[in-house]
Amino acid sequence: MTDETTERRAGGGSADESTTDDRDAVRRNTPGRGIAPDADPIEASAPEEFGLVQAWWGDGKGKTTAAFGMGARAAGHGYRVHMLQFMKGGADSVEAVRGEYNAIRALPGYSFENTGHYGWHGMADGSADDDHERDARAGLERARELIDAAGGADLSSPIPLDAEPDAGVHMLILDEILYAADRDLIAPEEVLGLIDDKPDGLELVLTGSHERPAYLADAADLITRVGKEKHPIDAGQRARKGTEY
């Protein structure tokens, strides 16, 4: 007999009753079973367990989508989130305003900025590789600024939801930074430098690259490979509004 069972019986309830109570509690705390959860108002709050480094890479669709969704989840708890996008420029297959930008603007505590421009590095699309390198380095400098700002903030306390990201954020998403490193627009050592400089309470999320970022093996706490089994782009399908942008 466990101490927990003894305490329950001492309190006048039987083991069967306690088990039933436990099951009822589980049902109440499981969406779609028992009592449906209500959405609480989003108010500025602070995470208790942030501070890890996550990396999402691979040749499959969904790296940015996963990072964006995780940012939305954090924002839903009232944490301050910012997404800085590298190499996410324009193309003739997408519109200037993408769905995630509108969604982020509608979420309290979530913000974004983009350092990309038209085209893709190494592609015959009319864009200049020197411009891509310039913008990638600008993104790196901006990432350093944001990490320094987080280091000067009290990340154990709530941050106003309408505060500029330069006042500090709880989660920083550097979208496509691993692509920039993979294509030698920035150095892998510079990515590691961002990790070394980040404050303990900042959750840092890195995405991009079809190539394994082996240099992150010891530096990241979570590394997820998003692998492609089948993709409509291989059959000639262009980016679709609402799924790719």
PyRosetta script that sets phi, psi and omega in degrees:
from pyrosetta import init, pose_from_sequence

init()
pose = pose_from_sequence("MTDETTERRAGGGSADESTTDDRDAVRRNTPGRGIAPDADPIEASAPEEFGLVQAWWGDGKGKTTAAFGMGARAAGHGYRVHMLQFMKGGADSVEAVRGEYNAIRALPGYSFENTGHYGWHGMADGSADDDHERDARAGLERARELIDAAGGADLSSPIPLDAEPDAGVHMLILDEILYAADRDLIAPEEVLGLIDDKPDGLELVLTGSHERPAYLADAADLITRVGKEKHPIDAGQRARKGTEY")
pose.set_psi(1, 129.3)
pose.set_omega(1, -179.6)
pose.set_phi(2, -80.7)
pose.set_psi(2, 160.7)
pose.set_omega(2, 176.9)
pose.set_phi(3, -60.2)
pose.set_psi(3, -35.8)
pose.set_omega(3, -179.5)
pose.set_phi(4, -63.3)
pose.set_psi(4, -42.3)
pose.set_omega(4, 178.9)
pose.set_phi(5, -65.3)
pose.set_psi(5, -40.3)
pose.set_omega(5, 178.8)
pose.set_phi(6, -60.6)
pose.set_psi(6, -43.6)
pose.set_omega(6, -179.9)
pose.set_phi(7, -63.3)
pose.set_psi(7, -40.5)
pose.set_omega(7, -179.6)
pose.set_phi(8, -63.8)
pose.set_psi(8, -43.3)
pose.set_omega(8, -178.8)
pose.set_phi(9, -69.5)
pose.set_psi(9, -34.6)
pose.set_omega(9, 178.2)
pose.set_phi(10, -65.6)
pose.set_psi(10, -27.9)
pose.set_omega(10, 179.4)
pose.set_phi(11, -81.0)
pose.set_psi(11, 0.6)
pose.set_omega(11, 175.1)
pose.set_phi(12, 100.8)
pose.set_psi(12, -3.3)
pose.set_omega(12, -179.6)
pose.set_phi(13, -102.8)
pose.set_psi(13, 146.5)
pose.set_omega(13, 177.9)
pose.set_phi(14, -81.4)
pose.set_psi(14, 166.7)
pose.set_omega(14, 178.3)
pose.set_phi(15, -61.8)
pose.set_psi(15, -38.8)
pose.set_omega(15, 179.6)
pose.set_phi(16, -63.9)
pose.set_psi(16, -40.9)
pose.set_omega(16, 179.5)
pose.set_phi(17, -64.8)
pose.set_psi(17, -40.4)
pose.set_omega(17, 179.3)
pose.set_phi(18, -64.3)
pose.set_psi(18, -40.8)
pose.set_omega(18, 178.3)
pose.set_phi(19, -62.7)
pose.set_psi(19, -41.3)
pose.set_omega(19, 178.2)
pose.set_phi(20, -62.9)
pose.set_psi(20, -42.0)
pose.set_omega(20, 178.7)
pose.set_phi(21, -61.8)
pose.set_psi(21, -41.6)
pose.set_omega(21, 179.5)
pose.set_phi(22, -62.5)
pose.set_psi(22, -43.2)
pose.set_omega(22, -179.8)
pose.set_phi(23, -65.2)
pose.set_psi(23, -38.5)
pose.set_omega(23, 177.8)
pose.set_phi(24, -63.3)
pose.set_psi(24, -40.4)
pose.set_omega(24, 178.9)
pose.set_phi(25, -63.6)
pose.set_psi(25, -40.9)
pose.set_omega(25, 178.6)
pose.set_phi(26, -62.6)
pose.set_psi(26, -44.1)
pose.set_omega(26, 179.8)
pose.set_phi(27, -61.4)
pose.set_psi(27, -41.9)
pose.set_omega(27, -178.6)
pose.set_phi(28, -64.5)
pose.set_psi(28, -30.6)
pose.set_omega(28, -177.0)
pose.set_phi(29, -96.5)
pose.set_psi(29, 10.2)
pose.set_omega(29, 178.6)
pose.set_phi(30, -111.6)
pose.set_psi(30, 116.4)
pose.set_omega(30, 179.7)
pose.set_phi(31, -54.9)
pose.set_psi(31, 134.9)
pose.set_omega(31, 177.1)
pose.set_phi(32, 90.6)
pose.set_psi(32, -5.8)
pose.set_omega(32, 179.3)
pose.set_phi(33, -128.7)
pose.set_psi(33, 143.2)
pose.set_omega(33, -179.3)
pose.set_phi(34, 66.9)
pose.set_psi(34, -122.1)
pose.set_omega(34, -178.2)
pose.set_phi(35, -92.8)
pose.set_psi(35, 123.9)
pose.set_omega(35, 178.6)
pose.set_phi(36, -68.2)
pose.set_psi(36, 133.5)
pose.set_omega(36, -178.2)
pose.set_phi(37, -70.6)
pose.set_psi(37, 145.2)
pose.set_omega(37, 174.6)
pose.set_phi(38, -91.8)
pose.set_psi(38, 151.5)
pose.set_omega(38, 175.2)
pose.set_phi(39, -82.7)
pose.set_psi(39, 121.7)
pose.set_omega(39, 178.9)
pose.set_phi(40, -81.5)
pose.set_psi(40, 151.6)
pose.set_omega(40, 174.4)
pose.set_phi(41, -60.6)
pose.set_psi(41, 142.9)
pose.set_omega(41, 178.8)
pose.set_phi(42, -83.1)
pose.set_psi(42, 117.4)
pose.set_omega(42, 178.2)
pose.set_phi(43, -127.6)
pose.set_psi(43, 147.8)
pose.set_omega(43, -177.2)
pose.set_phi(44, -54.7)
pose.set_psi(44, 130.1)
pose.set_omega(44, -179.3)
pose.set_phi(45, -144.7)
pose.set_psi(45, 177.1)
pose.set_omega(45, 179.9)
pose.set_phi(46, -130.7)
pose.set_psi(46, 136.9)
pose.set_omega(46, 178.8)
pose.set_phi(47, -72.7)
pose.set_psi(47, 151.9)
pose.set_omega(47, 178.9)
pose.set_phi(48, -97.0)
pose.set_psi(48, -20.3)
pose.set_omega(48, -172.6)
pose.set_phi(49, -130.8)
pose.set_psi(49, 23.5)
pose.set_omega(49, 177.3)
pose.set_phi(50, -77.3)
pose.set_psi(50, 163.8)
pose.set_omega(50, 177.0)
pose.set_phi(51, 134.9)
pose.set_psi(51, 3.6)
pose.set_omega(51, -179.3)
pose.set_phi(52, -90.7)
pose.set_psi(52, 167.7)
pose.set_omega(52, 175.9)
pose.set_phi(53, -114.1)
pose.set_psi(53, 125.3)
pose.set_omega(53, -180.0)
pose.set_phi(54, -116.4)
pose.set_psi(54, 143.1)
pose.set_omega(54, 177.1)
pose.set_phi(55, -132.0)
pose.set_psi(55, 132.3)
pose.set_omega(55, 179.7)
pose.set_phi(56, -124.1)
pose.set_psi(56, 116.0)
pose.set_omega(56, -176.9)
pose.set_phi(57, -138.4)
pose.set_psi(57, 172.2)
pose.set_omega(57, 176.6)
pose.set_phi(58, 131.5)
pose.set_psi(58, 170.4)
pose.set_omega(58, -177.2)
pose.set_phi(59, -93.3)
pose.set_psi(59, 9.8)
pose.set_omega(59, 179.8)
pose.set_phi(60, -97.6)
pose.set_psi(60, 157.4)
pose.set_omega(60, 175.8)
pose.set_phi(61, -73.5)
pose.set_psi(61, 137.9)
pose.set_omega(61, 172.4)
pose.set_phi(62, 128.8)
pose.set_psi(62, 0.3)
pose.set_omega(62, -178.0)
pose.set_phi(63, -68.2)
pose.set_psi(63, -53.3)
pose.set_omega(63, 177.3)
pose.set_phi(64, -64.3)
pose.set_psi(64, -39.9)
pose.set_omega(64, -179.6)
pose.set_phi(65, -59.5)
pose.set_psi(65, -43.3)
pose.set_omega(65, 179.3)
pose.set_phi(66, -64.8)
pose.set_psi(66, -44.2)
pose.set_omega(66, -179.4)
pose.set_phi(67, -65.3)
pose.set_psi(67, -43.1)
pose.set_omega(67, 177.5)
pose.set_phi(68, -60.4)
pose.set_psi(68, -44.4)
pose.set_omega(68, -179.6)
pose.set_phi(69, -64.2)
pose.set_psi(69, -39.1)
pose.set_omega(69, 178.0)
pose.set_phi(70, -66.0)
pose.set_psi(70, -37.2)
pose.set_omega(70, 175.6)
pose.set_phi(71, -62.4)
pose.set_psi(71, -39.6)
pose.set_omega(71, 177.8)
pose.set_phi(72, -64.0)
pose.set_psi(72, -38.8)
pose.set_omega(72, 178.1)
pose.set_phi(73, -62.4)
pose.set_psi(73, -45.4)
pose.set_omega(73, 179.8)
pose.set_phi(74, -64.5)
pose.set_psi(74, -42.1)
pose.set_omega(74, 178.7)
pose.set_phi(75, -62.6)
pose.set_psi(75, -32.8)
pose.set_omega(75, 178.2)
pose.set_phi(76, -63.9)
pose.set_psi(76, -22.8)
pose.set_omega(76, 175.8)
pose.set_phi(77, -91.7)
pose.set_psi(77, 2.3)
pose.set_omega(77, 177.9)
pose.set_phi(78, 89.6)
pose.set_psi(78, 14.2)
pose.set_omega(78, 178.2)
pose.set_phi(79, -87.5)
pose.set_psi(79, 149.6)
pose.set_omega(79, -178.8)
pose.set_phi(80, -85.0)
pose.set_psi(80, 123.0)
pose.set_omega(80, -173.7)
pose.set_phi(81, -126.3)
pose.set_psi(81, 140.9)
pose.set_omega(81, 175.9)
pose.set_phi(82, -138.2)
pose.set_psi(82, 136.8)
pose.set_omega(82, 176.7)
pose.set_phi(83, -113.9)
pose.set_psi(83, 122.8)
pose.set_omega(83, 174.9)
pose.set_phi(84, -110.3)
pose.set_psi(84, 119.9)
pose.set_omega(84, -174.9)
pose.set_phi(85, -102.4)
pose.set_psi(85, 126.7)
pose.set_omega(85, 171.9)
pose.set_phi(86, -96.3)
pose.set_psi(86, 147.9)
pose.set_omega(86, 168.1)
pose.set_phi(87, 53.6)
pose.set_psi(87, 25.7)
pose.set_omega(87, 176.8)
pose.set_phi(88, -108.5)
pose.set_psi(88, 69.7)
pose.set_omega(88, -177.7)
pose.set_phi(89, -91.3)
pose.set_psi(89, -163.5)
pose.set_omega(89, -178.4)
pose.set_phi(90, -88.5)
pose.set_psi(90, 166.9)
pose.set_omega(90, 174.9)
pose.set_phi(91, -159.3)
pose.set_psi(91, 162.2)
pose.set_omega(91, -178.6)
pose.set_phi(92, -74.2)
pose.set_psi(92, -5.2)
pose.set_omega(92, -179.2)
pose.set_phi(93, -99.3)
pose.set_psi(93, -2.9)
pose.set_omega(93, 180.0)
pose.set_phi(94, -131.5)
pose.set_psi(94, 164.2)
pose.set_omega(94, 177.8)
pose.set_phi(95, -95.3)
pose.set_psi(95, 159.9)
pose.set_omega(95, -177.4)
pose.set_phi(96, -63.8)
pose.set_psi(96, -41.1)
pose.set_omega(96, 179.4)
pose.set_phi(97, -97.5)
pose.set_psi(97, 116.3)
pose.set_omega(97, -177.5)
pose.set_phi(98, -98.9)
pose.set_psi(98, 160.8)
pose.set_omega(98, -175.8)
pose.set_phi(99, -59.5)
pose.set_psi(99, -38.2)
pose.set_omega(99, -178.0)
pose.set_phi(100, -66.3)
pose.set_psi(100, -29.9)
pose.set_omega(100, 179.4)
pose.set_phi(101, -66.7)
pose.set_psi(101, -44.8)
pose.set_omega(101, 177.9)
pose.set_phi(102, -63.8)
pose.set_psi(102, -39.8)
pose.set_omega(102, -179.7)
pose.set_phi(103, -65.8)
pose.set_psi(103, -42.2)
pose.set_omega(103, 179.7)
pose.set_phi(104, -62.6)
pose.set_psi(104, -42.9)
pose.set_omega(104, 179.8)
pose.set_phi(105, -62.5)
pose.set_psi(105, -25.4)
pose.set_omega(105, -179.1)
pose.set_phi(106, -84.8)
pose.set_psi(106, -10.6)
pose.set_omega(106, -177.3)
pose.set_phi(107, -99.5)
pose.set_psi(107, 121.5)
pose.set_omega(107, 176.2)
pose.set_phi(108, -59.7)
pose.set_psi(108, 135.3)
pose.set_omega(108, 174.6)
pose.set_phi(109, 85.6)
pose.set_psi(109, 2.1)
pose.set_omega(109, -178.0)
pose.set_phi(110, -117.3)
pose.set_psi(110, 131.0)
pose.set_omega(110, 179.4)
pose.set_phi(111, -141.1)
pose.set_psi(111, 168.7)
pose.set_omega(111, -178.3)
pose.set_phi(112, -151.0)
pose.set_psi(112, 160.5)
pose.set_omega(112, 167.5)
pose.set_phi(113, -150.6)
pose.set_psi(113, 159.5)
pose.set_omega(113, -171.9)
pose.set_phi(114, -132.8)
pose.set_psi(114, 129.2)
pose.set_omega(114, 179.0)
pose.set_phi(115, -107.5)
pose.set_psi(115, 7.6)
pose.set_omega(115, -178.0)
pose.set_phi(116, -85.8)
pose.set_psi(116, 179.2)
pose.set_omega(116, 176.3)
pose.set_phi(117, -152.8)
pose.set_psi(117, -169.6)
pose.set_omega(117, -175.0)
pose.set_phi(118, -60.0)
pose.set_psi(118, 141.4)
pose.set_omega(118, 169.2)
pose.set_phi(119, 91.4)
pose.set_psi(119, -173.1)
pose.set_omega(119, -176.5)
pose.set_phi(120, -141.4)
pose.set_psi(120, 137.2)
pose.set_omega(120, -177.7)
pose.set_phi(121, -58.3)
pose.set_psi(121, 132.5)
pose.set_omega(121, 176.6)
pose.set_phi(122, 82.6)
pose.set_psi(122, 3.3)
pose.set_omega(122, -178.5)
pose.set_phi(123, -106.9)
pose.set_psi(123, 148.7)
pose.set_omega(123, 178.4)
pose.set_phi(124, -83.9)
pose.set_psi(124, 67.7)
pose.set_omega(124, -176.5)
pose.set_phi(125, -120.0)
pose.set_psi(125, 13.6)
pose.set_omega(125, 178.2)
pose.set_phi(126, 89.9)
pose.set_psi(126, -3.0)
pose.set_omega(126, 178.9)
pose.set_phi(127, -94.3)
pose.set_psi(127, 153.1)
pose.set_omega(127, -177.8)
pose.set_phi(128, -98.1)
pose.set_psi(128, 132.7)
pose.set_omega(128, -179.4)
pose.set_phi(129, -62.0)
pose.set_psi(129, -32.8)
pose.set_omega(129, 178.0)
pose.set_phi(130, -61.8)
pose.set_psi(130, -36.3)
pose.set_omega(130, 178.1)
pose.set_phi(131, -67.1)
pose.set_psi(131, -39.1)
pose.set_omega(131, 178.3)
pose.set_phi(132, -62.9)
pose.set_psi(132, -42.9)
pose.set_omega(132, 179.3)
pose.set_phi(133, -64.7)
pose.set_psi(133, -41.5)
pose.set_omega(133, 178.2)
pose.set_phi(134, -59.9)
pose.set_psi(134, -44.9)
pose.set_omega(134, -178.1)
pose.set_phi(135, -70.4)
pose.set_psi(135, -35.6)
pose.set_omega(135, 177.9)
pose.set_phi(136, -64.7)
pose.set_psi(136, -39.7)
pose.set_omega(136, 179.0)
pose.set_phi(137, -69.6)
pose.set_psi(137, -34.3)
pose.set_omega(137, 175.1)
pose.set_phi(138, -64.2)
pose.set_psi(138, -38.8)
pose.set_omega(138, 176.9)
pose.set_phi(139, -64.0)
pose.set_psi(139, -39.6)
pose.set_omega(139, 178.3)
pose.set_phi(140, -62.4)
pose.set_psi(140, -44.4)
pose.set_omega(140, 179.0)
pose.set_phi(141, -63.8)
pose.set_psi(141, -38.8)
pose.set_omega(141, 178.5)
pose.set_phi(142, -65.9)
pose.set_psi(142, -39.5)
pose.set_omega(142, 177.2)
pose.set_phi(143, -60.9)
pose.set_psi(143, -40.9)
pose.set_omega(143, 177.6)
pose.set_phi(144, -61.8)
pose.set_psi(144, -41.1)
pose.set_omega(144, 178.6)
pose.set_phi(145, -61.3)
pose.set_psi(145, -43.8)
pose.set_omega(145, -177.7)
pose.set_phi(146, -68.2)
pose.set_psi(146, -37.2)
pose.set_omega(146, 178.1)
pose.set_phi(147, -69.4)
pose.set_psi(147, -39.9)
pose.set_omega(147, 176.1)
pose.set_phi(148, -62.3)
pose.set_psi(148, -40.4)
pose.set_omega(148, 179.4)
pose.set_phi(149, -64.2)
pose.set_psi(149, -41.1)
pose.set_omega(149, 177.6)
pose.set_phi(150, -63.8)
pose.set_psi(150, -34.9)
pose.set_omega(150, 178.7)
pose.set_phi(151, -66.7)
pose.set_psi(151, -24.9)
pose.set_omega(151, 178.5)
pose.set_phi(152, -91.6)
pose.set_psi(152, -1.0)
pose.set_omega(152, -178.9)
pose.set_phi(153, -102.0)
pose.set_psi(153, 160.3)
pose.set_omega(153, 174.6)
pose.set_phi(154, -90.6)
pose.set_psi(154, 95.1)
pose.set_omega(154, -175.9)
pose.set_phi(155, -77.5)
pose.set_psi(155, -5.5)
pose.set_omega(155, 175.3)
pose.set_phi(156, -86.4)
pose.set_psi(156, -1.1)
pose.set_omega(156, 179.9)
pose.set_phi(157, -119.0)
pose.set_psi(157, 158.9)
pose.set_omega(157, 176.0)
pose.set_phi(158, -60.7)
pose.set_psi(158, 146.9)
pose.set_omega(158, 174.1)
pose.set_phi(159, -114.4)
pose.set_psi(159, 131.8)
pose.set_omega(159, -179.5)
pose.set_phi(160, -50.6)
pose.set_psi(160, 135.2)
pose.set_omega(160, -174.8)
pose.set_phi(161, -64.6)
pose.set_psi(161, -24.8)
pose.set_omega(161, -179.4)
pose.set_phi(162, -100.0)
pose.set_psi(162, 11.3)
pose.set_omega(162, -179.8)
pose.set_phi(163, -72.4)
pose.set_psi(163, 148.9)
pose.set_omega(163, 174.6)
pose.set_phi(164, -65.4)
pose.set_psi(164, 149.0)
pose.set_omega(164, 179.7)
pose.set_phi(165, -60.4)
pose.set_psi(165, -21.8)
pose.set_omega(165, 177.7)
pose.set_phi(166, -69.7)
pose.set_psi(166, -9.4)
pose.set_omega(166, 174.6)
pose.set_phi(167, -87.4)
pose.set_psi(167, -0.9)
pose.set_omega(167, -179.0)
pose.set_phi(168, 108.8)
pose.set_psi(168, 146.0)
pose.set_omega(168, 176.4)
pose.set_phi(169, -137.2)
pose.set_psi(169, 158.0)
pose.set_omega(169, 177.8)
pose.set_phi(170, -86.1)
pose.set_psi(170, -31.9)
pose.set_omega(170, 179.1)
pose.set_phi(171, -131.9)
pose.set_psi(171, 128.3)
pose.set_omega(171, 177.4)
pose.set_phi(172, -119.4)
pose.set_psi(172, 120.5)
pose.set_omega(172, 179.2)
pose.set_phi(173, -103.5)
pose.set_psi(173, 118.6)
pose.set_omega(173, 176.5)
pose.set_phi(174, -104.2)
pose.set_psi(174, 88.1)
pose.set_omega(174, -172.9)
pose.set_phi(175, -77.2)
pose.set_psi(175, 128.7)
pose.set_omega(175, 178.4)
pose.set_phi(176, 73.3)
pose.set_psi(176, 8.8)
pose.set_omega(176, 178.9)
pose.set_phi(177, -63.4)
pose.set_psi(177, -30.8)
pose.set_omega(177, -179.8)
pose.set_phi(178, -71.6)
pose.set_psi(178, -28.3)
pose.set_omega(178, 172.2)
pose.set_phi(179, -65.8)
pose.set_psi(179, -43.2)
pose.set_omega(179, -179.6)
pose.set_phi(180, -60.1)
pose.set_psi(180, -39.7)
pose.set_omega(180, 178.2)
pose.set_phi(181, -71.5)
pose.set_psi(181, -38.2)
pose.set_omega(181, -179.5)
pose.set_phi(182, -63.1)
pose.set_psi(182, -32.7)
pose.set_omega(182, -177.6)
pose.set_phi(183, -97.3)
pose.set_psi(183, 14.3)
pose.set_omega(183, 175.8)
pose.set_phi(184, 61.7)
pose.set_psi(184, 24.9)
pose.set_omega(184, 173.6)
pose.set_phi(185, -79.1)
pose.set_psi(185, -30.6)
pose.set_omega(185, 167.5)
pose.set_phi(186, -132.9)
pose.set_psi(186, 164.5)
pose.set_omega(186, -176.8)
pose.set_phi(187, -92.8)
pose.set_psi(187, 143.4)
pose.set_omega(187, 174.5)
pose.set_phi(188, -53.3)
pose.set_psi(188, -34.3)
pose.set_omega(188, 179.0)
pose.set_phi(189, -63.4)
pose.set_psi(189, -28.6)
pose.set_omega(189, 178.5)
pose.set_phi(190, -74.1)
pose.set_psi(190, -32.7)
pose.set_omega(190, 173.9)
pose.set_phi(191, -64.9)
pose.set_psi(191, -43.5)
pose.set_omega(191, 178.0)
pose.set_phi(192, -62.9)
pose.set_psi(192, -33.4)
pose.set_omega(192, 177.6)
pose.set_phi(193, -63.5)
pose.set_psi(193, -37.6)
pose.set_omega(193, 176.7)
pose.set_phi(194, -62.4)
pose.set_psi(194, -41.8)
pose.set_omega(194, 179.4)
pose.set_phi(195, -64.1)
pose.set_psi(195, -43.2)
pose.set_omega(195, 179.8)
pose.set_phi(196, -62.7)
pose.set_psi(196, -33.9)
pose.set_omega(196, -174.7)
pose.set_phi(197, -86.9)
pose.set_psi(197, -12.7)
pose.set_omega(197, -174.7)
pose.set_phi(198, -68.7)
pose.set_psi(198, 143.2)
pose.set_omega(198, 175.8)
pose.set_phi(199, -69.4)
pose.set_psi(199, 158.9)
pose.set_omega(199, -174.1)
pose.set_phi(200, -59.6)
pose.set_psi(200, -33.7)
pose.set_omega(200, -174.1)
pose.set_phi(201, -89.3)
pose.set_psi(201, 2.3)
pose.set_omega(201, -177.7)
pose.set_phi(202, -91.7)
pose.set_psi(202, 124.9)
pose.set_omega(202, 173.3)
pose.set_phi(203, -84.7)
pose.set_psi(203, 118.0)
pose.set_omega(203, -175.5)
pose.set_phi(204, -110.7)
pose.set_psi(204, 124.5)
pose.set_omega(204, -176.4)
pose.set_phi(205, -119.1)
pose.set_psi(205, 124.3)
pose.set_omega(205, -177.9)
pose.set_phi(206, -117.1)
pose.set_psi(206, 134.7)
pose.set_omega(206, 178.7)
pose.set_phi(207, -130.9)
pose.set_psi(207, 164.9)
pose.set_omega(207, 172.1)
pose.set_phi(208, 117.0)
pose.set_psi(208, 177.1)
pose.set_omega(208, 173.1)
pose.set_phi(209, 78.5)
pose.set_psi(209, 129.7)
pose.set_omega(209, 170.8)
pose.set_phi(210, -84.7)
pose.set_psi(210, -13.8)
pose.set_omega(210, -179.2)
pose.set_phi(211, -98.4)
pose.set_psi(211, 143.2)
pose.set_omega(211, -178.9)
pose.set_phi(212, -61.7)
pose.set_psi(212, 123.1)
pose.set_omega(212, 176.9)
pose.set_phi(213, -81.1)
pose.set_psi(213, 76.2)
pose.set_omega(213, -174.0)
pose.set_phi(214, -59.1)
pose.set_psi(214, -26.7)
pose.set_omega(214, -178.4)
pose.set_phi(215, -67.1)
pose.set_psi(215, -12.7)
pose.set_omega(215, 179.5)
pose.set_phi(216, -93.0)
pose.set_psi(216, -0.7)
pose.set_omega(216, -172.7)
pose.set_phi(217, -53.5)
pose.set_psi(217, -42.2)
pose.set_omega(217, -178.7)
pose.set_phi(218, -97.4)
pose.set_psi(218, -13.9)
pose.set_omega(218, -173.7)
pose.set_phi(219, -94.0)
pose.set_psi(219, -27.3)
pose.set_omega(219, -177.9)
pose.set_phi(220, -98.2)
pose.set_psi(220, 146.6)
pose.set_omega(220, 178.4)
pose.set_phi(221, -87.9)
pose.set_psi(221, -29.6)
pose.set_omega(221, 179.2)
pose.set_phi(222, -133.2)
pose.set_psi(222, 126.4)
pose.set_omega(222, 175.3)
pose.set_phi(223, -127.7)
pose.set_psi(223, 119.9)
pose.set_omega(223, -178.3)
pose.set_phi(224, -119.0)
pose.set_psi(224, 128.3)
pose.set_omega(224, 174.7)
pose.set_phi(225, -97.1)
pose.set_psi(225, 125.3)
pose.set_omega(225, 177.8)
pose.set_phi(226, -100.9)
pose.set_psi(226, 102.6)
pose.set_omega(226, -172.4)
pose.set_phi(227, -99.2)
pose.set_psi(227, 139.0)
pose.set_omega(227, 179.2)
pose.set_phi(228, -87.6)
pose.set_psi(228, 129.6)
pose.set_omega(228, 167.9)
pose.set_phi(229, -103.3)
pose.set_psi(229, -37.7)
pose.set_omega(229, 177.8)
pose.set_phi(230, -156.7)
pose.set_psi(230, 140.0)
pose.set_omega(230, -178.9)
pose.set_phi(231, -141.8)
pose.set_psi(231, 133.9)
pose.set_omega(231, -178.0)
pose.set_phi(232, -63.9)
pose.set_psi(232, -19.8)
pose.set_omega(232, 178.8)
pose.set_phi(233, -61.8)
pose.set_psi(233, -29.7)
pose.set_omega(233, 179.9)
pose.set_phi(234, -68.3)
pose.set_psi(234, -19.5)
pose.set_omega(234, 178.3)
pose.set_phi(235, -100.0)
pose.set_psi(235, 9.5)
pose.set_omega(235, 176.9)
pose.set_phi(236, 96.5)
pose.set_psi(236, 3.5)
pose.set_omega(236, 179.9)
pose.set_phi(237, -71.5)
pose.set_psi(237, 126.1)
pose.set_omega(237, 176.9)
pose.set_phi(238, -82.9)
pose.set_psi(238, 168.8)
pose.set_omega(238, 179.8)
pose.set_phi(239, -56.8)
pose.set_psi(239, 135.6)
pose.set_omega(239, -177.5)
pose.set_phi(240, -107.7)
pose.set_psi(240, 137.1)
pose.set_omega(240, 178.5)
pose.set_phi(241, -64.6)
pose.set_psi(241, 126.3)
pose.set_omega(241, 179.6)
pose.set_phi(242, 98.6)
pose.set_psi(242, -13.7)
pose.set_omega(242, 176.3)
pose.set_phi(243, -121.5)
pose.set_psi(243, -45.5)
pose.set_omega(243, 177.2)
pose.set_phi(244, -98.7)
pose.set_psi(244, -22.6)
pose.set_omega(244, 178.5)
pose.set_phi(245, -154.2)
pose.dump_pdb("model.pdb")
